[in-house]
C-alpha cells in the first residue's frame, strides 16, 4: 500500500500496512505535542521500524506542526544514516535517536523537545525529580546531560554526531527521561503512546517543581514506594484525552469510548 498524508493524498513510497499505521500514530503524536506546547519549531519524534529493530523512522528536517506520513525517512540504527534520503534534507540530530535505539533495544519511540519548563532547571543546576503522581514513571532523580564533558571541537549544543549521541544515551541509561543542559529533554518509551504521554507529564512536572521552588527552598518529591510499578501507568487514558483535544470534531469522534472502565485497561 502507499503512504497517505492526513488529507488522503497518496505518497510515493510503498510500505506495509503495519508501518503505515505506526507512522500515522507518530503524526498524531506530533499533533498532540505541538498542541500541548511540548514541541516548538525544532523538536522531533522517531519510532523504531516494526519487525526491523535495526531501522527507525524519522521525518525529514521540517517544523513539527507540518509533519505528515509521507515526510518520514527510514534510517539505519547502526549509522543513523538514511536508507534512501530521496533528495530530502535529513534531520541533523538523527544521531540522538540512532544512538539511543542502538543502546536501548527496549525503546521503540523517542521524543526530543526543547522544553521551556525543564531548561531553567538545568541552568540553575537543579535536578528534576518527580513531584506529581503522573510522574511516577521517572527515576527519583532525572539525569542531566552536560555536553561540555565531551564536546570535542564541534560547535553548538545539538546532538549532531555519533559521539554526542552515544554520550547522551549513556547518561540516559535505563531511564525514560533525561534533561540536556540548555537544550531540553529526551523522553523514550516502549511505544509512541508511552513516549508521548511521558513527554507531556515531564513538561508538567517541570513546571510544578519550579513553581514549588518559588514557594519553598525544599519541596516534597516522590519516594520509591510512590513510583509506578512496571506497567502500572495506564497511558492510553491520557493519550486518548490529549488526542481528543486536537482541533476539529473528527478527533473527538474518533475516540473509542467502549475501552474505558474495563479491567483490562488498568493492569494490577
Secondary structure per residue as TSV (DSSP state, phi and psi in degrees):
chain	resnum	aa	ss	phi	psi
A	1	X	-	360.0	166.5
A	2	X	E	-106.4	146.2
A	3	X	E	-68.2	140.3
A	4	X	E	-128.3	145.4
A	5	X	-	-81.9	-176.7
A	6	X	T	-65.0	-19.8
A	7	X	T	-93.3	1.7
A	8	X	-	87.4	13.0
A	9	X	-	-79.0	134.3
A	10	X	E	-77.0	132.1
A	11	X	E	-88.5	178.7
A	12	X	E	-96.0	-9.9
A	13	X	E	-105.0	128.3
A	14	X	E	-88.6	130.9
A	15	X	-	-140.5	165.5
A	16	X	-	-76.8	167.2
A	17	X	H	-63.8	-35.9
A	18	X	H	-63.6	-45.1
A	19	X	H	-63.7	-41.4
A	20	X	H	-62.0	-42.6
A	21	X	H	-65.5	-42.0
A	22	X	H	-62.9	-42.0
A	23	X	H	-69.5	-33.0
A	24	X	H	-62.7	-37.0
A	25	X	H	-66.1	-36.0
A	26	X	H	-67.1	-38.9
A	27	X	H	-60.5	-42.2
A	28	X	H	-61.0	-41.4
A	29	X	H	-60.2	-42.1
A	30	X	H	-58.0	-47.4
A	31	X	H	-60.0	-44.7
A	32	X	H	-63.3	-49.0
A	33	X	H	-70.8	-28.8
A	34	X	H	-69.3	-44.9
A	35	X	H	-63.1	-33.2
A	36	X	T	-90.9	5.7
A	37	X	T	74.6	19.8
A	38	X	-	-85.7	-42.7
A	39	X	-	-96.9	134.4
A	40	X	-	-99.0	-154.0
A	41	X	S	-75.5	-2.3
A	42	X	S	-127.9	-3.4
A	43	X	-	-68.9	165.7
A	44	X	E	-154.3	157.3
A	45	X	E	-130.3	143.6
A	46	X	E	-133.5	161.7
A	47	X	E	-142.3	140.2
A	48	X	E	-70.3	143.8
A	49	X	-	-69.2	131.7
A	50	X	T	-66.9	126.9
A	51	X	T	80.3	-5.2
A	52	X	-	-136.7	79.1
A	53	X	T	-64.4	-11.1
A	54	X	T	-91.4	8.9
A	55	X	E	-130.9	154.4
A	56	X	E	-142.7	159.1
A	57	X	E	-108.3	138.6
A	58	X	E	-154.3	141.6
A	59	X	E	-68.7	157.0
A	60	X	-	-61.1	168.6
A	61	X	S	-65.7	111.3
A	62	X	S	-166.1	164.4
A	63	X	-	-64.0	137.0
A	64	X	G	-55.7	-36.1
A	65	X	G	-68.5	-14.5
A	66	X	G	-105.6	-0.5
A	67	X	-	-65.2	132.5
A	68	X	-	-125.0	168.7
A	69	X	G	-57.8	-39.1
A	70	X	G	-73.3	-4.3
A	71	X	G	-85.5	-7.4
A	72	X	E	-78.5	143.2
A	73	X	E	-116.7	145.8
A	74	X	E	-91.3	130.0
A	75	X	E	-122.9	157.4
A	76	X	E	-89.9	127.9
A	77	X	T	-62.3	-39.1
A	78	X	T	-64.5	-34.1
A	79	X	T	-118.8	-13.5
A	80	X	-	60.3	24.7
A	81	X	-	-104.1	147.6
A	82	X	B	-69.1	143.4
A	83	X	S	-65.5	-41.2
A	84	X	-	-155.9	105.8
A	85	X	-	-71.9	-18.0
A	86	X	T	52.1	36.6
A	87	X	T	78.0	6.1
A	88	X	-	-93.6	152.2
A	89	X	-	-76.2	123.9
A	90	X	-	-86.0	145.1
A	91	X	-	-62.4	130.0
A	92	X	T	-67.3	-24.0
A	93	X	T	-96.9	24.6
A	94	X	H	-61.5	-22.5
A	95	X	H	-68.2	-29.0
A	96	X	H	-56.9	-44.6
A	97	X	H	-75.1	-48.9
A	98	X	H	-61.0	-42.6
A	99	X	H	-71.1	-32.1
A	100	X	H	-70.6	-43.8
A	101	X	H	-59.0	-37.1
A	102	X	H	-67.0	-41.6
A	103	X	H	-81.8	-23.3
A	104	X	-	-124.8	85.8
A	105	X	T	-63.3	-16.2
A	106	X	T	-80.2	-12.0
A	107	X	-	-91.9	130.5
A	108	X	-	-118.7	-7.0
A	109	X	E	-151.1	143.9
A	110	X	E	-135.6	134.5
A	111	X	E	-118.9	129.9
A	112	X	E	-117.9	118.1
A	113	X	E	-126.5	146.3
A	114	X	-	-91.5	71.5
A	115	X	-	-63.1	114.9
A	116	X	T	-72.1	-18.1
A	117	X	T	-85.5	-36.0
A	118	X	T	-83.4	-33.6
A	119	X	H	-55.9	-43.4
A	120	X	H	-58.4	-33.1
A	121	X	H	-62.4	-40.9
A	122	X	H	-68.6	-30.8
A	123	X	H	-74.0	-29.8
A	124	X	T	-90.4	-0.7
A	125	X	T	70.7	27.2
A	126	X	-	-102.9	124.9
A	127	X	-	-72.6	137.3
A	128	X	-	-72.5	136.0
A	129	X	-	-132.8	148.2
A	130	X	-	-66.9	127.1
A	131	X	-	-122.8	-5.5
A	132	X	S	-129.8	157.9
A	133	X	G	-59.9	-38.7
A	134	X	G	-74.0	-4.4
A	135	X	G	-96.3	15.3
A	136	X	T	-67.3	-5.5
A	137	X	T	-80.8	-15.5
A	138	X	S	-77.5	159.2
A	139	X	-	-72.7	167.6
A	140	X	S	-61.7	-31.7
A	141	X	S	-131.9	120.9
A	142	X	-	-79.2	128.6
A	143	X	-	-69.3	151.8
A	144	X	E	-120.0	130.1
A	145	X	E	-88.0	129.5
A	146	X	-	-115.7	107.2
A	147	X	G	-63.8	-27.4
A	148	X	G	-62.4	-19.4
A	149	X	G	-73.1	-16.0
A	150	X	T	-150.8	27.3
A	151	X	-	-59.6	-39.3
A	152	X	T	72.1	-142.4
A	153	X	T	-96.7	-3.7
A	154	X	-	-72.6	158.4
A	155	X	-	-101.9	163.5
A	156	X	S	80.4	171.5
A	157	X	S	-101.2	-4.4
A	158	X	S	-72.1	156.9
A	159	X	-	-92.6	87.5
A	160	X	-	-113.8	13.4
A	161	X	S	-153.8	165.2
A	162	X	H	-60.3	-35.3
A	163	X	H	-64.4	-42.9
A	164	X	H	-66.1	-42.1
A	165	X	H	-62.3	-42.4
A	166	X	H	-66.6	-37.6
A	167	X	H	-66.1	-40.0
A	168	X	H	-64.7	-43.5
A	169	X	H	-59.8	-36.3
A	170	X	H	-67.5	-38.2
A	171	X	H	-70.1	-40.3
A	172	X	H	-59.1	-41.0
A	173	X	T	57.9	-135.3
A	174	X	T	-87.8	5.3
A	175	X	-	-86.4	163.2
A	176	X	S	-87.1	-8.4
A	177	X	E	-151.9	144.9
A	178	X	E	-144.0	150.0
A	179	X	E	-96.1	155.2
A	180	X	E	-122.5	119.3
A	181	X	T	-56.1	124.7
A	182	X	T	68.7	9.8
A	183	X	T	-129.0	-45.4
A	184	X	E	148.6	-138.8
A	185	X	E	-137.1	157.2
A	186	X	E	-124.8	131.5
A	187	X	E	-128.5	133.3
A	188	X	E	-127.8	161.1
A	189	X	E	-163.0	169.3
A	190	X	S	-74.1	-9.9
A	191	X	S	-151.5	166.2
A	192	X	H	-66.4	-31.1
A	193	X	H	-64.2	-48.1
A	194	X	H	-58.6	-50.6
A	195	X	H	-61.6	-37.4
A	196	X	H	-68.0	-49.0
A	197	X	H	-65.0	-42.7
A	198	X	H	-59.3	-39.1
A	199	X	H	-64.0	-41.2
A	200	X	H	-63.7	-46.8
A	201	X	H	-75.6	-21.6
A	202	X	H	-65.0	-43.3
A	203	X	H	-64.1	-45.6
A	204	X	H	-65.3	-42.3
A	205	X	H	-61.1	-40.0
A	206	X	H	-63.1	-40.9
A	207	X	H	-63.6	-45.6
A	208	X	H	-65.7	-39.5
A	209	X	H	-63.4	-44.3
A	210	X	H	-64.3	-39.9
A	211	X	H	-64.4	-41.5
A	212	X	H	-65.3	-36.5
A	213	X	H	-69.6	-18.3
A	214	X	H	-76.0	-18.3
A	215	X	H	-99.2	-24.5
A	216	X	-	-157.1	149.8
A	217	X	S	-76.0	-20.9
A	218	X	S	-125.9	127.6
A	219	X	-	-119.8	152.3
A	220	X	-	-80.9	125.8
A	221	X	-	-114.8	167.3
A	222	X	-	-64.2	147.5
A	223	X	-	-107.6	177.0
A	224	X	G	-54.6	-46.5
A	225	X	G	-65.9	-15.7
A	226	X	G	-91.1	-5.9
A	227	X	S	-75.9	160.7
A	228	X	-	-69.4	146.1
A	229	X	-	-71.6	157.8
A	230	X	T	-53.8	133.7
A	231	X	T	64.5	18.7
A	232	X	-	-89.8	-2.2
A	233	X	S	-107.9	113.1
A	234	X	-	-78.2	82.6
A	235	X	H	-68.8	-18.5
A	236	X	H	-66.2	-33.0
A	237	X	H	-61.2	-53.6
A	238	X	H	-66.8	-33.5
A	239	X	H	-56.8	-48.7
A	240	X	H	-67.5	-35.7
A	241	X	H	-61.9	-51.7
A	242	X	H	-70.8	-29.5
A	243	X	H	-65.8	-37.4
A	244	X	H	-71.4	-17.5
A	245	X	T	-82.8	-6.5
A	246	X	S	-64.0	146.7
A	247	X	S	-59.0	140.5
A	248	X	S	104.5	141.3
A	249	X	H	-68.5	-21.6
A	250	X	H	-63.5	-35.5
A	251	X	H	-64.9	-44.6
A	252	X	H	-65.3	-41.3
A	253	X	H	-68.2	-21.2
A	254	X	T	-82.1	-9.7
A	255	X	-	-72.7	130.2
A	256	X	-	-83.2	100.8
A	257	X	G	-76.2	-13.5
A	258	X	G	-73.5	-12.0
A	259	X	G	-82.5	-14.1
A	260	X	T	-86.4	147.3
A	261	X	T	79.6	11.1
A	262	X	-	-95.2	144.7
A	263	X	G	-57.0	-35.3
A	264	X	G	-67.4	-18.2
A	265	X	G	-91.2	-3.9
A	266	X	S	-131.7	85.4
A	267	X	-	-57.8	145.2
A	268	X	-	-115.8	360.0
